[in-house]
Amino acid sequence: MNARTAEPGSIPSAPFDDLDLDNPEDEAEWDRRVMALAAERIAAERVRLERLGIIDAHGKLVSRDLPPDMLPESDTTLEMG
C-alpha cells in the first residue's frame, strides 16, 4: 500500500492503521512508506527553496550574505512591545 497523498499544499501522510507492526513484512512496508514520505517532503522543500532563490538547481546556496534586516546597521530590533 502506498503513502496517502494529501491535497496540494498539505502534509502527506504515511498511515499504519492497516499494518501489524509485529509482522516483519508489515514493518518493512511501514519503513518503505516512511522513506517515500521523507523523499516527497525533501523534494517539495527543495522546490520551495529554489523558488525562494535560496538555493540553485544544484542545491547550493545562492548567497551567504545576511538579509538587509539582519545586518548590524539595520534599524530593526528584537525588542517586542
ZADO-1210 file (C-alpha; in nm, 4 decimals, padded with zeros to 6 digits):
<atoms>
<atom x="00.0000" y="00.0000" z="00.0000" code="MET" pos="1"/>
<atom x="00.1325" y="00.3487" z="-00.0849" code="ASN" pos="2"/>
<atom x="00.1645" y="00.6556" z="00.1322" code="ALA" pos="3"/>
<atom x="-00.1540" y="00.8573" z="00.1072" code="ARG" pos="4"/>
<atom x="-00.1147" y="01.1760" z="-00.0875" code="THR" pos="5"/>
<atom x="-00.2938" y="01.4732" z="00.0549" code="ALA" pos="6"/>
<atom x="-00.4326" y="01.7813" z="-00.1095" code="GLU" pos="7"/>
<atom x="-00.1699" y="02.0052" z="-00.2751" code="PRO" pos="8"/>
<atom x="-00.0065" y="02.2248" z="-00.0137" code="GLY" pos="9"/>
<atom x="-00.0967" y="01.9986" z="00.2772" code="SER" pos="10"/>
<atom x="00.1276" y="01.7497" z="00.4523" code="ILE" pos="11"/>
<atom x="00.1111" y="01.3990" z="00.3023" code="PRO" pos="12"/>
<atom x="00.0803" y="01.1045" z="00.5384" code="SER" pos="13"/>
<atom x="00.2122" y="00.7520" z="00.5761" code="ALA" pos="14"/>
<atom x="-00.0610" y="00.5642" z="00.7615" code="PRO" pos="15"/>
<atom x="-00.0001" y="00.2435" z="00.9502" code="PHE" pos="16"/>
<atom x="-00.3533" y="00.1615" z="01.0665" code="ASP" pos="17"/>
<atom x="-00.3712" y="-00.1204" z="00.8113" code="ASP" pos="18"/>
<atom x="-00.0403" y="-00.2751" z="00.9247" code="LEU" pos="19"/>
<atom x="00.0582" y="-00.5171" z="01.2003" code="ASP" pos="20"/>
<atom x="00.3959" y="-00.3779" z="01.3056" code="LEU" pos="21"/>
<atom x="00.4780" y="-00.7046" z="01.4863" code="ASP" pos="22"/>
<atom x="00.4801" y="-00.8708" z="01.1428" code="ASN" pos="23"/>
<atom x="00.8226" y="-00.8291" z="00.9702" code="PRO" pos="24"/>
<atom x="00.6625" y="-00.7835" z="00.6258" code="GLU" pos="25"/>
<atom x="00.4313" y="-00.5092" z="00.7536" code="ASP" pos="26"/>
<atom x="00.7209" y="-00.3470" z="00.9399" code="GLU" pos="27"/>
<atom x="00.9182" y="-00.3407" z="00.6131" code="ALA" pos="28"/>
<atom x="00.6163" y="-00.1833" z="00.4397" code="GLU" pos="29"/>
<atom x="00.5990" y="00.0830" z="00.7132" code="TRP" pos="30"/>
<atom x="00.9702" y="00.1595" z="00.6607" code="ASP" pos="31"/>
<atom x="00.9097" y="00.1895" z="00.2863" code="ARG" pos="32"/>
<atom x="00.6169" y="00.4283" z="00.3420" code="ARG" pos="33"/>
<atom x="00.8155" y="00.6479" z="00.5801" code="VAL" pos="34"/>
<atom x="01.1092" y="00.6682" z="00.3386" code="MET" pos="35"/>
<atom x="00.8757" y="00.7522" z="00.0479" code="ALA" pos="36"/>
<atom x="00.7133" y="01.0225" z="00.2594" code="LEU" pos="37"/>
<atom x="01.0535" y="01.1644" z="00.3572" code="ALA" pos="38"/>
<atom x="01.1646" y="01.1733" z="-00.0070" code="ALA" pos="39"/>
<atom x="00.8435" y="01.3528" z="-00.1052" code="GLU" pos="40"/>
<atom x="00.8873" y="01.6140" z="00.1682" code="ARG" pos="41"/>
<atom x="01.2555" y="01.6690" z="00.0835" code="ILE" pos="42"/>
<atom x="01.1719" y="01.7168" z="-00.2852" code="ALA" pos="43"/>
<atom x="00.8953" y="01.9654" z="-00.2019" code="ALA" pos="44"/>
<atom x="01.1255" y="02.1619" z="00.0280" code="GLU" pos="45"/>
<atom x="01.3963" y="02.1742" z="-00.2360" code="ARG" pos="46"/>
<atom x="01.1493" y="02.3158" z="-00.4883" code="VAL" pos="47"/>
<atom x="01.0394" y="02.5759" z="-00.2308" code="ARG" pos="48"/>
<atom x="01.3974" y="02.6793" z="-00.1524" code="LEU" pos="49"/>
<atom x="01.4790" y="02.7089" z="-00.5240" code="GLU" pos="50"/>
<atom x="01.1643" y="02.9165" z="-00.5830" code="ARG" pos="51"/>
<atom x="01.2647" y="03.1498" z="-00.2985" code="LEU" pos="52"/>
<atom x="01.6103" y="03.1902" z="-00.4537" code="GLY" pos="53"/>
<atom x="01.7876" y="03.0426" z="-00.1508" code="ILE" pos="54"/>
<atom x="01.9464" y="02.7521" z="-00.3403" code="ILE" pos="55"/>
<atom x="02.0280" y="02.6950" z="-00.7056" code="ASP" pos="56"/>
<atom x="01.9343" y="02.3975" z="-00.9249" code="ALA" pos="57"/>
<atom x="02.2284" y="02.2020" z="-00.7789" code="HIS" pos="58"/>
<atom x="02.1216" y="02.2599" z="-00.4175" code="GLY" pos="59"/>
<atom x="02.3992" y="02.5095" z="-00.3477" code="LYS" pos="60"/>
<atom x="02.3362" y="02.8283" z="-00.1507" code="LEU" pos="61"/>
<atom x="02.2915" y="03.1260" z="-00.3802" code="VAL" pos="62"/>
<atom x="02.4393" y="03.3676" z="-00.1261" code="SER" pos="63"/>
<atom x="02.5893" y="03.3591" z="00.2192" code="ARG" pos="64"/>
<atom x="02.5054" y="03.7261" z="00.2786" code="ASP" pos="65"/>
<atom x="02.2596" y="03.8126" z="00.5525" code="LEU" pos="66"/>
<atom x="01.9309" y="03.9744" z="00.4516" code="PRO" pos="67"/>
<atom x="01.9334" y="04.3541" z="00.4933" code="PRO" pos="68"/>
<atom x="01.7138" y="04.3448" z="00.8055" code="ASP" pos="69"/>
<atom x="01.9667" y="04.1196" z="00.9819" code="MET" pos="70"/>
<atom x="02.2738" y="04.3371" z="00.9230" code="LEU" pos="71"/>
<atom x="02.4218" y="04.5199" z="01.2231" code="PRO" pos="72"/>
<atom x="02.3381" y="04.8601" z="01.0727" code="GLU" pos="73"/>
<atom x="01.9706" y="04.7665" z="01.0270" code="SER" pos="74"/>
<atom x="01.7058" y="04.9695" z="01.2087" code="ASP" pos="75"/>
<atom x="01.5146" y="04.6545" z="01.3011" code="THR" pos="76"/>
<atom x="01.5111" y="04.5361" z="01.6594" code="THR" pos="77"/>
<atom x="01.4415" y="04.2209" z="01.8553" code="LEU" pos="78"/>
<atom x="01.2580" y="04.4107" z="02.1260" code="GLU" pos="79"/>
<atom x="00.8873" y="04.3369" z="02.1459" code="MET" pos="80"/>
<atom x="00.6153" y="04.5735" z="02.2588" code="GLY" pos="81"/>
</atoms>
